[in-house]
Amino acid sequence: MRYDIEGFITFDTEDASLLNLLTGDCVELSQTSTRLLAELLNHRGDILSRSEIFHSVFDQYGARASNSNLNISLRYVET
């Protein structure tokens, strides 16, 4: 799936990338960061609890859900 962010960023979940259409810069995300960003974009304007994020981003995929793992994934999405 592709998401348009603010008209100049394209987020592609298939190849786990963020592309800046203005500069051509492309960043590859980890699988966890890709799931996290997709979950946040799918719930724009909603408040998601930490437990909802843990379930949809980690538990559902057999990954270890922890505050540390979430913080690391958020760090990759923010960069």
Backbone bond lengths (Angstrom), bond angles and torsions (degrees), N, CA, C in turn:
res aa  C-N    CA-C-N  psi(-1)  N-CA   C-N-CA  omega(-1)  CA-C   N-CA-C  phi
1 M - - - 1.447 - - 1.525 108.40 -
2 R 1.313 115.71 146.64 1.469 121.16 177.84 1.520 109.65 -115.89
3 Y 1.326 114.16 138.90 1.464 121.53 178.07 1.523 108.59 -120.47
4 D 1.318 115.87 139.10 1.457 122.66 173.01 1.529 107.05 -97.41
5 I 1.312 116.51 123.17 1.462 121.14 -178.99 1.524 108.31 -116.19
6 E 1.314 115.53 114.49 1.469 122.69 176.98 1.523 114.08 57.57
7 G 1.315 118.11 19.02 1.455 120.89 174.75 1.519 116.13 81.32
8 F 1.330 118.31 -7.80 1.460 118.09 -179.84 1.532 114.18 -135.68
9 I 1.319 116.87 2.85 1.468 121.21 175.23 1.524 107.71 -120.35
10 T 1.311 116.51 132.87 1.453 121.84 174.14 1.526 107.83 -114.05
11 F 1.319 115.18 125.83 1.459 121.95 176.45 1.510 107.28 -108.67
12 D 1.329 116.53 119.66 1.465 122.30 -178.61 1.524 108.27 -113.33
13 T 1.335 116.47 114.66 1.456 120.22 -178.18 1.534 111.74 -73.88
14 E 1.321 117.51 -23.61 1.467 120.53 -179.24 1.523 111.77 -66.95
15 D 1.323 117.17 -44.07 1.463 118.91 178.97 1.529 112.24 -107.31
16 A 1.336 116.42 10.83 1.473 122.73 174.83 1.528 111.95 53.04
17 S 1.340 115.47 51.63 1.459 118.80 -176.63 1.520 112.71 -132.44
18 L 1.314 113.36 152.55 1.467 122.84 170.83 1.517 106.26 -115.16
19 L 1.326 116.94 124.94 1.454 121.68 -178.98 1.514 109.37 -118.29
20 N 1.329 116.28 124.22 1.458 122.07 174.23 1.524 106.45 -85.79
21 L 1.321 116.82 111.66 1.461 121.49 -176.69 1.524 112.74 -69.72
22 L 1.324 117.76 -21.34 1.460 120.72 -179.95 1.524 112.45 -78.96
23 T 1.332 116.34 -39.38 1.466 120.37 -175.41 1.526 113.51 -106.75
24 G 1.327 116.42 -17.43 1.455 120.39 -176.12 1.523 113.74 82.50
25 D 1.331 116.72 -0.51 1.466 120.69 178.62 1.520 109.83 -66.64
26 C 1.323 115.44 139.53 1.456 121.17 -179.13 1.527 108.96 -131.48
27 V 1.327 116.17 135.87 1.455 122.46 178.93 1.520 107.94 -122.77
28 E 1.331 115.87 132.20 1.455 120.27 175.44 1.518 109.17 -94.32
29 L 1.329 116.41 137.14 1.457 122.36 -179.40 1.520 110.52 -106.40
30 S 1.326 115.37 157.28 1.460 120.10 173.23 1.526 108.51 -70.72
31 Q 1.313 116.62 166.48 1.464 120.44 178.27 1.523 110.82 -60.92
32 T 1.324 116.47 -42.28 1.460 120.16 -179.18 1.516 111.05 -65.65
33 S 1.326 117.32 -44.27 1.466 120.36 178.92 1.519 110.99 -64.73
34 T 1.330 117.48 -34.65 1.460 121.63 177.05 1.521 110.34 -64.50
35 R 1.336 116.51 -46.30 1.468 119.55 178.27 1.523 111.07 -62.88
36 L 1.332 116.86 -40.26 1.459 121.06 -179.48 1.531 111.08 -63.92
37 L 1.317 117.29 -48.82 1.464 120.17 -179.35 1.532 110.82 -63.76
38 A 1.323 117.35 -40.99 1.466 120.40 177.83 1.526 110.55 -62.00
39 E 1.326 116.81 -42.19 1.469 120.86 179.11 1.529 110.67 -62.46
40 L 1.316 116.78 -43.71 1.471 120.51 179.27 1.527 111.08 -65.45
41 L 1.317 117.25 -41.46 1.469 120.34 179.19 1.525 111.69 -68.42
42 N 1.311 117.38 -34.92 1.461 120.99 177.90 1.526 112.17 -68.90
43 H 1.310 116.72 -19.42 1.464 121.26 -179.54 1.530 111.84 -118.83
44 R 1.326 116.64 34.46 1.473 120.86 178.72 1.511 110.07 -51.95
45 G 1.314 115.45 131.36 1.454 120.34 178.32 1.514 113.81 86.24
46 D 1.330 117.30 -10.19 1.465 121.46 178.66 1.527 109.86 -97.58
47 I 1.298 115.24 155.31 1.459 120.86 172.86 1.516 107.38 -99.70
48 L 1.329 115.99 120.37 1.460 121.09 178.35 1.521 109.07 -102.90
49 S 1.307 116.29 133.99 1.467 119.02 176.65 1.521 109.02 -76.22
50 R 1.303 114.72 159.81 1.454 120.93 178.24 1.540 109.89 -59.20
51 S 1.330 116.23 -39.66 1.469 119.30 -179.43 1.528 111.32 -66.90
52 E 1.330 118.17 -34.93 1.471 120.84 176.07 1.527 110.18 -64.56
53 I 1.319 115.68 -42.58 1.467 120.12 178.71 1.523 110.24 -65.88
54 F 1.333 116.91 -44.46 1.461 120.25 178.17 1.523 110.47 -55.10
55 H 1.315 116.12 -45.66 1.467 119.60 -177.77 1.527 111.77 -66.13
56 S 1.324 117.16 -50.84 1.468 120.36 -172.44 1.525 114.00 -76.19
57 V 1.325 117.60 -24.95 1.461 120.39 -176.26 1.534 111.90 -101.83
58 F 1.317 117.36 -34.51 1.462 120.49 -175.03 1.531 112.87 -110.90
59 D 1.329 117.13 -66.06 1.465 122.43 -172.12 1.524 112.53 -54.09
60 Q 1.306 116.20 -44.95 1.462 122.16 -176.87 1.531 112.13 -60.86
61 Y 1.335 117.46 -21.74 1.461 122.13 -177.58 1.523 112.36 -110.83
62 G 1.327 115.99 11.71 1.456 119.92 177.91 1.518 114.05 75.01
63 A 1.324 117.09 14.59 1.466 121.18 178.84 1.525 109.77 -91.72
64 R 1.304 116.34 157.12 1.457 121.91 -179.28 1.525 109.82 -79.11
65 A 1.318 115.84 118.29 1.467 121.35 179.03 1.524 108.84 -89.44
66 S 1.322 115.73 122.58 1.456 120.66 176.29 1.523 108.03 -152.90
67 N 1.316 115.73 160.48 1.460 119.67 177.39 1.525 110.67 -59.11
68 S 1.314 116.39 -40.00 1.459 120.77 -179.75 1.526 111.50 -63.11
69 N 1.324 117.12 -46.55 1.464 120.00 179.42 1.515 111.98 -64.20
70 L 1.320 117.13 -37.13 1.467 120.14 176.96 1.519 110.55 -65.98
71 N 1.318 117.33 -44.22 1.468 120.77 179.53 1.524 111.51 -62.05
72 I 1.330 117.02 -39.89 1.467 120.39 177.71 1.523 110.19 -64.01
73 S 1.316 117.46 -43.74 1.470 121.14 179.60 1.518 111.15 -64.19
74 L 1.323 116.80 -39.09 1.464 120.26 177.61 1.518 111.23 -64.36
75 R 1.307 116.52 -36.83 1.454 120.64 179.66 1.518 110.61 -61.47
76 Y 1.353 117.62 -40.34 1.453 120.88 178.87 1.523 111.70 -68.49
77 V 1.315 117.01 -35.60 1.460 120.31 -179.94 1.524 110.28 -70.35
78 E 1.344 117.52 -35.26 1.469 120.95 -178.59 1.513 113.25 -72.24
79 T 1.332 118.42 -24.67 1.453 120.46 -174.16 1.488 113.71 -72.27
